[in-house]
Amino acid sequence: EVLSGAGATITCARDGREALALLREGSPVYDAVFTDQTMPGMTGTELLISMRAAQIATPAVLCSGYGDAVSRQVVAESQATFLAKPAAPDDILVAVARALGR
């Protein structure tokens, strides 16, 4: 809702595996990935690792209520942006802008 309200076009995936499949298709081209750490089938960090292993360089934001060291290490290695939950709407917009290099 926050990103849509800011004018972004959103594509939702049911889980990390579907998100990875959409990214691998390559069309449409996505400007950014916004993922949660905890989701069915694949964690957010697993999605980031899989994206980078497949050489998908799409900027990403990993949102999590758990600031564990493993998540933060994967975020750093995959050049993603970490967003701690709970996050205010402005925090979400700032995290996406940061991921996009703005």
N, CA, C and O of each residue as an XYZ file, in Angstrom:
408
protein
N       0.820     -1.194      0.000
C       0.000      0.000      0.000
C       0.865      1.260      0.000
O       0.566      2.226     -0.702
N       1.932      1.243      0.788
C       2.810      2.411      0.861
C       3.454      2.678     -0.495
O       3.458      3.814     -0.971
N       3.990      1.651     -1.106
C       4.676      1.827     -2.384
C       3.695      2.163     -3.504
O       3.993      2.994     -4.361
N       2.532      1.524     -3.500
C       1.507      1.854     -4.489
C       1.068      3.303     -4.334
O       0.892      4.023     -5.317
N       0.896      3.717     -3.093
C       0.504      5.095     -2.820
C       1.538      6.107     -3.281
O       1.214      7.264     -3.549
N       2.784      5.663     -3.372
C       3.865      6.545     -3.840
C       4.029      6.491     -5.353
O       4.938      7.106     -5.912
N       3.130      5.742     -6.018
C       3.159      5.691     -7.471
C       3.854      4.495     -8.085
O       3.973      4.411     -9.307
N       4.317      3.563     -7.257
C       5.005      2.381     -7.786
C       4.004      1.367     -8.318
O       2.906      1.225     -7.781
N       4.386      0.671     -9.367
C       3.613     -0.455     -9.872
C       4.139     -1.690     -9.171
O       5.343     -1.949     -9.195
N       3.263     -2.452     -8.551
C       3.660     -3.576     -7.709
C       3.246     -4.900     -8.351
O       2.141     -5.030     -8.877
N       4.141     -5.868     -8.302
C       3.836     -7.252     -8.649
C       4.053     -8.059     -7.387
O       5.137     -8.022     -6.804
N       3.036     -8.789     -6.959
C       3.153     -9.602     -5.748
C       3.398    -11.059     -6.111
O       2.812    -11.579     -7.060
N       4.254    -11.700     -5.361
C       4.508    -13.131     -5.509
C       4.005    -13.821     -4.245
O       4.074    -13.254     -3.154
N       3.504    -15.032     -4.392
C       2.985    -15.789     -3.246
C       4.078    -16.181     -2.268
O       3.837    -16.295     -1.066
N       5.285    -16.387     -2.790
C       6.399    -16.821     -1.953
C       7.708    -16.523     -2.679
O       7.706    -15.999     -3.793
N       8.808    -16.858     -2.043
C      10.110    -16.578     -2.624
C      10.388    -17.331     -3.913
O      11.055    -16.812     -4.808
N       9.886    -18.540     -4.010
C      10.119    -19.326     -5.235
C       9.431    -18.674     -6.434
O       9.998    -18.606     -7.524
N       8.209    -18.198     -6.220
C       7.510    -17.514     -7.307
C       8.218    -16.205     -7.657
O       8.337    -15.862     -8.833
N       8.681    -15.484     -6.659
C       9.417    -14.243     -6.910
C      10.667    -14.519     -7.745
O      10.956    -13.794     -8.697
N      11.395    -15.553     -7.390
C      12.607    -15.907     -8.135
C      12.261    -16.284     -9.572
O      12.975    -15.899    -10.498
N      11.184    -17.026     -9.767
C      10.760    -17.407    -11.120
C      10.408    -16.164    -11.945
O      10.782    -16.073    -13.114
N       9.699    -15.219    -11.348
C       9.357    -13.980    -12.052
C      10.616    -13.209    -12.439
O      10.705    -12.676    -13.545
N      11.572    -13.149    -11.543
C      12.819    -12.442    -11.839
C      13.615    -13.143    -12.932
O      14.219    -12.490    -13.781
N      13.614    -14.459    -12.910
C      14.361    -15.225    -13.929
C      13.758    -15.057    -15.313
O      14.478    -15.121    -16.310
N      12.434    -14.842    -15.393
C      11.783    -14.648    -16.693
C      12.346    -13.420    -17.399
O      12.453    -13.394    -18.625
N      12.702    -12.409    -16.621
C      13.339    -11.232    -17.190
C      12.405    -10.236    -17.847
O      12.848     -9.169    -18.273
N      11.140    -10.551    -17.939
C      10.182     -9.628    -18.532
C       8.858     -9.760    -17.804
O       8.261    -10.836    -17.800
N       8.397     -8.698    -17.195
C       8.985     -7.366    -17.259
C      10.250     -7.266    -16.407
O      10.539     -8.141    -15.591
N      10.977     -6.210    -16.611
C      12.155     -5.933    -15.792
C      11.676     -5.211    -14.536
O      10.946     -4.225    -14.626
N      12.077     -5.689    -13.386
C      11.679     -5.087    -12.124
C      12.763     -4.130    -11.641
O      13.955     -4.420    -11.739
N      12.333     -3.002    -11.124
C      13.271     -2.010    -10.610
C      13.847     -2.410     -9.262
O      14.992     -2.086     -8.946
N      13.038     -3.124     -8.460
C      13.479     -3.507     -7.121
C      12.659     -4.683     -6.615
O      11.553     -4.944     -7.089
N      13.226     -5.388     -5.641
C      12.550     -6.478     -4.940
C      12.413     -6.052     -3.488
O      13.377     -5.598     -2.872
N      11.217     -6.200     -2.948
C      10.961     -5.920     -1.536
C      10.468     -7.230     -0.936
O       9.401     -7.722     -1.301
N      11.241     -7.790     -0.021
C      10.911     -9.101      0.526
C      10.979     -9.108      2.045
O      11.682     -8.309      2.664
N      10.236    -10.022      2.618
C      10.289    -10.242      4.054
C      11.236    -11.402      4.315
O      11.434    -12.242      3.438
N      11.815    -11.465      5.484
C      12.683    -12.580      5.839
C      11.875    -13.865      6.007
O      12.284    -14.928      5.542
N      10.734    -13.760      6.670
C       9.934    -14.948      6.966
C       8.799    -15.061      5.966
O       7.876    -14.246      5.964
N       8.872    -16.074      5.116
C       7.810    -16.345      4.144
C       7.833    -17.824      3.812
O       8.830    -18.501      4.066
N       6.746    -18.335      3.248
C       6.682    -19.773      2.971
C       7.673    -20.215      1.890
O       7.921    -19.498      0.920
N       8.225    -21.397      2.081
C       9.039    -22.029      1.049
C      10.473    -21.569      0.934
O      11.350    -22.366      0.599
N      10.731    -20.311      1.201
C      12.070    -19.752      1.022
C      12.154    -18.478      1.858
O      11.269    -17.626      1.780
N      13.190    -18.344      2.639
C      13.339    -17.113      3.421
C      13.808    -15.971      2.524
O      14.235    -16.192      1.390
N      13.725    -14.775      3.036
C      14.216    -13.628      2.282
C      15.698    -13.716      1.991
O      16.142    -13.349      0.903
N      16.472    -14.200      2.957
C      17.910    -14.336      2.701
C      18.173    -15.410      1.652
O      19.084    -15.262      0.837
N      17.398    -16.480      1.657
C      17.549    -17.503      0.613
C      17.199    -16.932     -0.762
O      17.835    -17.267     -1.761
N      16.194    -16.075     -0.802
C      15.842    -15.423     -2.067
C      17.001    -14.553     -2.551
O      17.374    -14.612     -3.723
N      17.568    -13.753     -1.663
C      18.702    -12.908     -2.052
C      19.875    -13.742     -2.558
O      20.475    -13.418     -3.584
N      20.200    -14.807     -1.842
C      21.314    -15.682     -2.254
C      21.023    -16.295     -3.619
O      21.902    -16.344     -4.479
N      19.793    -16.760     -3.820
C      19.407    -17.365     -5.106
C      19.434    -16.347     -6.234
O      19.864    -16.658     -7.345
N      18.977    -15.136     -5.953
C      19.020    -14.076     -6.965
C      20.445    -13.822     -7.413
O      20.735    -13.789     -8.609
N      21.325    -13.644     -6.456
C      22.706    -13.316     -6.802
C      23.412    -14.492     -7.470
O      24.235    -14.291     -8.363
N      23.099    -15.721     -7.046
C      23.687    -16.903     -7.691
C      23.249    -17.001     -9.152
O      23.996    -17.486    -10.002
N      22.026    -16.532     -9.435
C      21.509    -16.538    -10.806
C      21.902    -15.261    -11.553
O      21.429    -15.010    -12.661
N      22.761    -14.467    -10.939
C      23.251    -13.210    -11.491
C      22.118    -12.226    -11.777
O      22.152    -11.485    -12.760
N      21.117    -12.236    -10.899
C      20.031    -11.260    -10.953
C      20.449    -10.112    -10.042
O      20.486    -10.263     -8.821
N      20.759     -8.982    -10.631
C      21.310     -7.851     -9.885
C      20.256     -6.831     -9.465
O      20.606     -5.722     -9.063
N      18.994     -7.177     -9.549
C      17.916     -6.269     -9.171
C      18.116     -5.791     -7.737
O      18.318     -6.614     -6.844
N      18.066     -4.482     -7.493
C      18.183     -3.976     -6.130
C      17.112     -4.601     -5.238
O      16.006     -4.892     -5.693
N      17.449     -4.805     -3.966
C      16.524     -5.484     -3.068
C      16.509     -4.854     -1.687
O      17.497     -4.287     -1.219
N      15.339     -4.978     -1.047
C      15.159     -4.586      0.348
C      14.682     -5.823      1.088
O      13.700     -6.451      0.691
N      15.372     -6.172      2.160
C      14.962     -7.281      3.024
C      14.404     -6.682      4.303
O      15.090     -5.956      5.022
N      13.151     -7.000      4.570
C      12.465     -6.496      5.746
C      12.361     -7.627      6.767
O      11.966     -8.743      6.430
N      12.719     -7.329      8.019
C      12.671     -8.367      9.037
C      12.503     -7.767     10.424
O      13.013     -6.687     10.725
N      11.779     -8.494     11.251
C      11.664     -8.133     12.657
C      12.789     -8.730     13.468
O      12.900     -8.484     14.669
N      13.626     -9.520     12.809
C      14.753    -10.172     13.468
C      16.027     -9.604     12.868
O      16.300     -9.826     11.688
N      16.798     -8.893     13.635
C      18.025     -8.287     13.135
C      19.220     -9.193     13.325
O      20.295     -8.740     13.719
N      19.035    -10.488     13.044
C      20.113    -11.433     13.314
C      21.310    -11.206     12.406
O      21.190    -10.639     11.319
N      22.440    -11.649     12.864
C      23.709    -11.431     12.157
C      23.729    -12.105     10.790
O      24.308    -11.560      9.850
N      23.111    -13.278     10.657
C      23.113    -13.990      9.376
C      22.383    -13.174      8.321
O      22.882    -13.005      7.208
N      21.191    -12.662      8.670
C      20.435    -11.846      7.720
C      21.230    -10.624      7.303
O      21.297    -10.286      6.121
N      21.827     -9.970      8.271
C      22.590     -8.755      7.963
C      23.818     -9.055      7.120
O      24.189     -8.254      6.262
N      24.456    -10.203      7.353
C      25.613    -10.578      6.549
C      25.192    -10.846      5.112
O      25.852    -10.392      4.177
N      24.095    -11.581      4.928
C      23.608    -11.873      3.571
C      23.208    -10.573      2.875
O      23.502    -10.382      1.695
N      22.545     -9.688      3.601
C      22.156     -8.394      3.035
C      23.394     -7.652      2.550
O      23.406     -7.130      1.435
N      24.424     -7.600      3.367
C      25.656     -6.905      2.986
C      26.310     -7.567      1.774
O      26.725     -6.882      0.840
N      26.402     -8.890      1.788
C      27.061     -9.607      0.688
C      26.288     -9.477     -0.622
O      26.883     -9.483     -1.699
N      24.967     -9.361     -0.529
C      24.157     -9.275     -1.745
C      23.877     -7.828     -2.142
O      23.144     -7.565     -3.095
N      24.471     -6.898     -1.402
C      24.310     -5.469     -1.654
C      22.842     -5.054     -1.620
O      22.397     -4.232     -2.422
N      22.103     -5.633     -0.687
C      20.700     -5.284     -0.484
C      20.606     -4.257      0.639
O      21.608     -3.900      1.258
N      19.408     -3.795      0.887
C      19.133     -2.855      1.965
C      18.326     -3.576      3.025
O      17.370     -4.281      2.700
N      18.692     -3.414      4.286
C      17.969     -4.037      5.392
C      17.002     -3.024      5.987
O      17.364     -1.870      6.215
N      15.762     -3.462      6.239
C      14.747     -2.627      6.870
C      14.184     -3.371      8.067
O      13.581     -4.434      7.920
N      14.382     -2.808      9.256
C      13.884     -3.431     10.481
C      12.394     -3.172     10.637
O      11.905     -2.078     10.357
N      11.675     -4.206     11.092
C      10.252     -4.062     11.398
C      10.100     -3.834     12.892
O      10.932     -4.302     13.670
N       9.078     -3.141     13.305
C       8.079     -2.486     12.460
C       8.679     -1.264     11.776
O       9.570     -0.605     12.312
N       8.172     -0.978     10.588
C       8.688      0.141      9.804
C       7.547      1.107      9.489
O       6.457      0.700      9.086
N       7.822      2.374      9.679
C       6.862      3.418      9.326
C       6.844      3.575      7.806
O       7.814      3.217      7.137
N       5.756      4.102      7.258
C       5.693      4.300      5.804
C       6.899      5.061      5.236
O       7.424      4.692      4.186
N       7.331      6.100      5.913
C       8.492      6.849      5.417
C       9.753      5.997      5.417
O      10.602      6.148      4.539
N       9.886      5.095      6.400
C      11.052      4.201      6.451
C      11.068      3.268      5.246
O      12.130      2.976      4.696
N       9.898      2.804      4.838
C       9.794      1.927      3.668
C      10.242      2.677      2.421
O      11.031      2.162      1.629
N       9.745      3.875      2.252
C      10.110      4.672      1.070
C      11.601      4.992      1.050
O      12.228      4.958     -0.009
N      12.166      5.298      2.201
C      13.607      5.591      2.286
C      14.421      4.342      1.958
O      15.424      4.433      1.251
N      14.009      3.188      2.454
C      14.746      1.947      2.193
C      14.739      1.610      0.702
O      15.762      1.210      0.147
N      13.592      1.771      0.062
C      13.512      1.495     -1.390
C      14.356      2.495     -2.150
O      15.077      2.117     -3.074
N      14.283      3.762     -1.782
C      15.115      4.773     -2.447
C      16.590      4.464     -2.286
O      17.367      4.618     -3.229
N      16.986      4.022     -1.082
C      18.388      3.669     -0.820
C      18.800      2.476     -1.707
O      19.886      2.470     -2.287
N      17.921      1.477     -1.801
C      18.225      0.307     -2.629
C      18.390      0.712     -4.100
O      19.203      0.145     -4.829
N      17.615      1.684     -4.506
C      17.680      2.150     -5.905
C      18.812      3.147     -6.135
O      19.021      3.607     -7.258
N      19.545      3.479     -5.066
C      20.671      4.393     -5.193
C      20.267      5.845     -5.280
O      20.992      6.670     -5.836
N      19.107      6.156     -4.729
C      18.624      7.550     -4.780
C      18.805      8.234     -3.460
O      18.456      9.406     -3.319
